[in-house]
Amino acid sequence: MVSSVSSSGALMSSAGIGSGLDVNSIVTALMSVEQQPLTMLQAKASTMNTEVSALGQLKSQIANLSDAANKLTTASNWNPIGATSSDTSSVDVSADNTASAGQHSVQVQQLASAQVLASGAFASSATTVGTGTLTLQLGSTAADGSFTPGAAAAVNITIGAQNNTLSGVRDAINAANAGVTASIVTSPAGAQLVLRSASGAASTVKITAADDDGNNTDANGVSALAYDPAAAAGSGRNLTQTQAGQDAKYTLDGIALTNSSNTVTGTLQGVTLTLKQVNAQPATVTTSVQTSVIQGNVNSFIGAYNALNTFLHQQTQADPTGKANGPLQGDSGALMVLNQMHQMLFGTVSGLGSPNSLSAAGISLQADGSLSLDSSKFSKASPAALQALFSQAQTGGDPNTAGMAVRFKTWAQALSGSDGGVQGELDSLARSQKDNQKQQDDLQTRLDATQARLQAQYQALDTTMSNLNAQMAQMKQALGLA
């Protein structure tokens, strides 16, 4: 529409000024009729968009139910072990689902510790130590100082002009990954190199020096950092041991045991003991199946089922007036899903004693199609019996041998998968949406052409009528009729 603004500010159409013919109103009225097919296509597109959204939510809800069912088909989720200690100040405990339920007595006689060696005091960390080679060997040190090398090979560390300061030696030891960490402790007395090994009696260290000053055992040059536990102090044993490396000693159910660290694994399958201090009285550690976790997983399954049930009822509801129909009202696929999920609830699992059905385990169907759990009835069944009810694998070709969670998982995955029924509906709708949009685009092109044609025709009519009016006025004036 061509329009202009008058000097008074009022919007007026330029069409029909000469003849009084309202071209734009005529074209608009004609186009409103022409546009009815497009309006219908747009309404259909809106309906399809709503259906796509509803089906997308349906697919998500089914996937949630599949995930909840999968938890109940996983064997490890049926043995959630918790662990407690009667004296956490001396012994702490944790357990995973490979542990067995039981009770054990733990008494700690000695904690594991790492060997710590300290050098004499230097003026600062920048003080030059000397040059040469330090050789670090891990192993075991007897009470008399005799050293037995361990399985790990000795590590040679070269100290040259580029790293001959105390801090340079520290960095060289740390870079060597020899099983010893080095640090510098500064006090009013000066800077001392401190070496720490891993905990345990088998991780003590022997350090020998090949000193460029020619003396490998004195307290000068790199030999000042030598430590031979069997040598005399100041003659190859030039570091001071401030903490001895030793194993933890403890008694488990009356059996004397040792461990290189205070974290004990492998002695009891799936159980980790953390030894914290020596105790005069044994601590009692207890491992037990956490039935509340099992019931929580079942409640998650029920919650996912109920969410899907509620969603489907809302989406498929029918309103007699037709004003509040659900987006999937009359959708055969959605109604089939609702019917199938209800039917599966009434099945039994072949080959089981009690419980062999959801209702026997305290899970019942309510009037609104939702599920409810009777905790009292549920807790009477053993974890093993409940596990079989939910997670028993199908044998042979008999689907009745499959556990209830296995059935729901299989059913849900088939529906929500990339080639499932819900995705099939979504794919079909996507094709319909594409076709609808193409029809809209084609029709809009034709409507634009029609509007342009009508506009031109009525504009031409307006011009013709305007010319005729002008000619009529001239004739009247010539005849003296004006």
Secondary structure, DSSP 8 states (H G I E B T S, - for coil): --EEE-TTS-EEESTTTTT---HHHHHHHHHHHHTHHHHHHHHHHHHHHHHHHHHHHHHHHHHHHHHHHHHHH-GGGG--EEEEES-TTTEEEEE-TTS--EEEEEEEEE--BEEEEE---BS-TTSB---EEEEEEEEEE-TTS-EEE-SS--EEEEE-TTS-BHHHHHHHHHHHTSSEEEEEEEETTEEEEEEEEEESGGGEEEEEEEETTS-SSSSSGGGGG-B-TTS-BTTTB-SEEEE--B-EEEEETTEEEEESSSEEESSSTTEEEEE-S--SS-EEEEEEE-HHHHHHHHHHHHHHHHHHHHHHHHHH---TTSSS--TTTT-HHHHHHHHHHHHHTT---TT--S--STGGGTEEE-TTS-EEE-HHHHHTS-HHHHHHHHH---BTTBGGGS-HHHHHHHHHHHHHSTTSHHHHHHHHHHHHHHHHHHHHHHHHHHHHHHHHHHHHHHHHHHHHHHHHHHHHHHHHHHTT--
